[in-house]
Amino acid sequence: MRYRDRLDLALIAAESKAGAVAAGVFTTNRFTAAPVELCKEHIKASRIRAILVNAGIANACTGEEGLAKARQMAQLTAQALGAEVEQVLVASTGVIGQQIQISPVERTMADLCCGLKSDGWYQAARAIMTTDLVPKMASTQVELFGTPVTIGGVAKGSGMIAPNMATMLAFVCTDAVVEPTVLNHWLRRGADRSFNRITVDGDTSTNDCILLLASGRAENKIIGDVAGPESLLFGAALEAVLLDLAKQIVYDGEGATKFIAIEVSGAPDMESARAVAFTIAQSPLVKTAFFGEDANWGRIVAAAGRAGVPIAPERVALYFDDVCVFRKGMPVGGSDIEEQATRVFKQKEILVRLDLDMGDSGFTVYTSDLSYDYVRINAAYRS
């Protein structure tokens, strides 16, 4: 469709014609892409048979023609699988404003259907990549009512990564038997604790979506009570898969050389902790300091101070891993502290801990540094 000599179209399908229970979480960007609009309509169907995903063209800001082409993609998939068009979800990622080409979908649909296999996840993960350097996959197993259940999926994302669903695509499947309301509950909770806690550059895309399918093939006793012990186990397992995928996106951030966790504790409430953590994580000055391996604590406390939270500087403590660099409104003295902090900044993975000492709430955000390569990649994205 856009790329040469590589995969750029993927099909995920339920083996049974009965389809799968589905749940979805979508972008909060007001310029919503055509496939997102289609998914919001179709996910209301009782069962979903398939997800068709293309990379290279986002089919966003494409008007009525773009929506018509998203419907054509769903129609072609439905015809090939013997399903209803409402049972097909569509997702796209790539350049905004270009129209999808239907002819490549028509030409390859038969091959896509013939190529469906239970161990095809790696190929699917590669086919949905744009500027990603590596495919992203995660899976786990959990026992529910004495029955082993699998949860696994793939994701793409590297740039335009920010909260409010983050800017990425993720497709997760399970063989568990789960009521739709329970499935929706755990997907939304899991998204808030994973994809909504990552940021690469502060930009939220037009195409973000997480789609979750539950086939029921494991034939476990149905999970119908969201507060039940088996439901809690399922929710924790799903969250683990989502968080794994989300962290992989940060590791693969465009031009990233560092993976950084910003952990804010001692906040008066969750929203305050979140505001401080994201303000630090999205600061260009902070992110470039990480890239330059400069343990510049001043940039971090300055970012925290403009987050709109009533912080008392004399109560704040800042740590790089276990090295305290700032306490009670002042830097911690000693040349050895600067040396220890610099060693932390030379690591691939860095933990920044900011204790506000104002309450019991906390929030952690995962981010990356900002490098020369980020500018180079995004300056030439459309070419």
Secondary structure as GFF3:
##gff-version 3
##sequence-region A 1 383
A	DSSP	beta_strand	9	13	.	.	.	ID=ss1
A	DSSP	beta_strand	21	26	.	.	.	ID=ss2
A	DSSP	alpha_helix	34	42	.	.	.	ID=ss3
A	DSSP	beta_strand	50	57	.	.	.	ID=ss4
A	DSSP	alpha_helix	63	81	.	.	.	ID=ss5
A	DSSP	three_ten_helix	85	87	.	.	.	ID=ss6
A	DSSP	beta_strand	88	95	.	.	.	ID=ss7
A	DSSP	alpha_helix	102	114	.	.	.	ID=ss8
A	DSSP	alpha_helix	121	127	.	.	.	ID=ss9
A	DSSP	beta_strand	136	144	.	.	.	ID=ss10
A	DSSP	beta_strand	147	156	.	.	.	ID=ss11
A	DSSP	beta_strand	169	174	.	.	.	ID=ss12
A	DSSP	alpha_helix	180	192	.	.	.	ID=ss13
A	DSSP	three_ten_helix	195	197	.	.	.	ID=ss14
A	DSSP	beta_strand	198	199	.	.	.	ID=ss15
A	DSSP	beta_strand	209	214	.	.	.	ID=ss16
A	DSSP	alpha_helix	229	251	.	.	.	ID=ss17
A	DSSP	beta_strand	259	267	.	.	.	ID=ss18
A	DSSP	alpha_helix	270	281	.	.	.	ID=ss19
A	DSSP	alpha_helix	284	291	.	.	.	ID=ss20
A	DSSP	alpha_helix	297	305	.	.	.	ID=ss21
A	DSSP	three_ten_helix	313	315	.	.	.	ID=ss22
A	DSSP	beta_strand	317	320	.	.	.	ID=ss23
A	DSSP	beta_strand	323	327	.	.	.	ID=ss24
A	DSSP	beta_strand	330	331	.	.	.	ID=ss25
A	DSSP	alpha_helix	335	345	.	.	.	ID=ss26
A	DSSP	beta_strand	349	355	.	.	.	ID=ss27
A	DSSP	beta_strand	361	368	.	.	.	ID=ss28
A	DSSP	alpha_helix	372	379	.	.	.	ID=ss29
###
